Amino acid sequence: MTKHNPEDQKQLIRFGHSPDPDDAFMFYALAKHKIDTGRYEFKDVILDIESLNRIALKADLEVTAVSVHAFAHLADTYAIMPCGASVGEQYGPMIVSKKQIPTNMLRRCRIGIPGELTTAFLALKIFDPNIATYTVIPFDKIIPSILAGEIDAGLIIHEGQLTYKEWGLNLVLDLGEWWYEETKLPLPLGIDVVRKDLGPETMTQVTEIFRESILFGLKNRTDALNYALQYGRGLAIEKADRFVSMYVNDLTIDCGDSVRKAIHTLLHKGMTTRLYSKIPVIDFVPVSPVAYAEK
């Protein structure tokens, strides 16, 4: 009888991320096997963020990107990686429209949103809890829906934040800018989480490998950008580079105290929206701090 050597088989880590340039940029080194992953085999699962949020409710994936809002429903099952966060520093999801709309009239508009578990939607409801007429639309269909007159305004995320003017649309509200004026904090939008039942050792090791992937992308920017462009939906490389710079930076390597405080603040303020019933206990995976200075 042949003996099985457990070292011959790697532990599979299914890692969910969204089809946008910043997530792809961070995952480049793992997707292309550019770094040593030790005893783990990483497999990416690419779905829009609202689909990942919904899957995370069932705890199907070992690691996944989720919205901070969704984490309010996941905290018993997942811990937050201190790396991989997408954070808006005085910018973030936007409400755009064909016609100029005063912000106090948004509650009377038909608004397209990218998902009820997205942080964009949570921030919008914190801004105005009386906004109630909305339709969930895939994030990349929101601008076409505005142009077709199917909705009055749209809550846009991802590269739409850079391209909406090309479609002749007007900015009604930048939620990241509003949030900073209210709190003097960045707006934490997306985070990466790891399932707690993997155990502390695996949680830490997987987190450190992912952080190494982010660092590799930043240090090999051209190659990582070229890989990320396939998820840019027609973005020129200059705009893709700008978008990645917005959401992959020092705070992505280590979220630091400001983002930790911002996550707590966002989820506490979110209680006023009644979108969830309790403030979650927020656990972060312990890892050694790392700094990166882009040259």
Order of alpha helices (4+ residues) and beta strands (2+ residues): beta-alpha-beta-alpha-beta-alpha-beta-beta-beta-beta-alpha-beta-alpha-beta-alpha-beta-alpha-beta-alpha-alpha-alpha-alpha-alpha
